[in-house]
Amino acid sequence: MTLYNVGRVCIKTVGRETGSYCVIVDEMEGRFVVVTGPKHLSSVRRRKCNIRHLEPLETAIPIEKGADDEAVEKALGEAGLTDKFREKIRLSD
């Protein structure tokens, strides 16, 4: 079991989405995963992301590999994380 598994909640640390929460929805070969916000919650659109640009959190939600944004949003609601995903955090250098 890796740290970057499907359903893991992370924070983007690089790029225009820095400080936004996201969820890993698929694992790819090498150092890449597919993440989503969903976009209307945390401004992170579904995209391929290098794991070096993510900070994994202890929180994980129960979703299936390749889950669509509606399933992710439903799982976030059941876990009580919807309001948290609407916020952006400030990362210290």
BELZIBEL-V273192 format. One record per residue. N is the residue number from 1. RES is the residue in three letters. SS is DSSP state (~ for helix, > for strand, _ for the rest). PHI is phi in whole degrees, 0 to 359 (none if undefined). Layout:
n:N res:RES ss:SS phi:PHI
n:N res:RES ss:SS phi:PHI
This chain:
n:1 res:MET ss:_ phi:none
n:2 res:THR ss:_ phi:262
n:3 res:LEU ss:_ phi:288
n:4 res:TYR ss:_ phi:256
n:5 res:ASN ss:_ phi:258
n:6 res:VAL ss:_ phi:299
n:7 res:GLY ss:_ phi:98
n:8 res:ARG ss:> phi:290
n:9 res:VAL ss:> phi:273
n:10 res:CYS ss:> phi:227
n:11 res:ILE ss:> phi:240
n:12 res:LYS ss:> phi:288
n:13 res:THR ss:_ phi:248
n:14 res:VAL ss:_ phi:223
n:15 res:GLY ss:_ phi:99
n:16 res:ARG ss:_ phi:291
n:17 res:GLU ss:_ phi:263
n:18 res:THR ss:_ phi:306
n:19 res:GLY ss:_ phi:90
n:20 res:SER ss:_ phi:266
n:21 res:TYR ss:> phi:279
n:22 res:CYS ss:> phi:209
n:23 res:VAL ss:> phi:233
n:24 res:ILE ss:> phi:281
n:25 res:VAL ss:> phi:249
n:26 res:ASP ss:> phi:200
n:27 res:GLU ss:> phi:256
n:28 res:MET ss:_ phi:239
n:29 res:GLU ss:_ phi:292
n:30 res:GLY ss:_ phi:74
n:31 res:ARG ss:_ phi:260
n:32 res:PHE ss:> phi:244
n:33 res:VAL ss:> phi:224
n:34 res:VAL ss:> phi:255
n:35 res:VAL ss:> phi:240
n:36 res:THR ss:> phi:212
n:37 res:GLY ss:_ phi:275
n:38 res:PRO ss:_ phi:305
n:39 res:LYS ss:~ phi:304
n:40 res:HIS ss:~ phi:285
n:41 res:LEU ss:~ phi:267
n:42 res:SER ss:~ phi:235
n:43 res:SER ss:_ phi:68
n:44 res:VAL ss:_ phi:261
n:45 res:ARG ss:_ phi:275
n:46 res:ARG ss:_ phi:295
n:47 res:ARG ss:> phi:197
n:48 res:LYS ss:> phi:284
n:49 res:CYS ss:> phi:217
n:50 res:ASN ss:> phi:287
n:51 res:ILE ss:~ phi:292
n:52 res:ARG ss:~ phi:291
n:53 res:HIS ss:~ phi:264
n:54 res:LEU ss:> phi:236
n:55 res:GLU ss:> phi:244
n:56 res:PRO ss:> phi:288
n:57 res:LEU ss:> phi:254
n:58 res:GLU ss:> phi:289
n:59 res:THR ss:> phi:285
n:60 res:ALA ss:> phi:222
n:61 res:ILE ss:_ phi:248
n:62 res:PRO ss:_ phi:279
n:63 res:ILE ss:_ phi:229
n:64 res:GLU ss:_ phi:272
n:65 res:LYS ss:_ phi:300
n:66 res:GLY ss:_ phi:79
n:67 res:ALA ss:_ phi:301
n:68 res:ASP ss:_ phi:280
n:69 res:ASP ss:~ phi:299
n:70 res:GLU ss:~ phi:295
n:71 res:ALA ss:~ phi:293
n:72 res:VAL ss:~ phi:295
n:73 res:GLU ss:~ phi:296
n:74 res:LYS ss:~ phi:296
n:75 res:ALA ss:~ phi:294
n:76 res:LEU ss:~ phi:294
n:77 res:GLY ss:~ phi:297
n:78 res:GLU ss:~ phi:293
n:79 res:ALA ss:~ phi:274
n:80 res:GLY ss:_ phi:74
n:81 res:LEU ss:_ phi:253
n:82 res:THR ss:~ phi:300
n:83 res:ASP ss:~ phi:294
n:84 res:LYS ss:~ phi:296
n:85 res:PHE ss:~ phi:289
n:86 res:ARG ss:~ phi:285
n:87 res:GLU ss:_ phi:270
n:88 res:LYS ss:_ phi:248
n:89 res:ILE ss:_ phi:254
n:90 res:ARG ss:_ phi:260
n:91 res:LEU ss:_ phi:269
n:92 res:SER ss:_ phi:271
n:93 res:ASP ss:_ phi:283
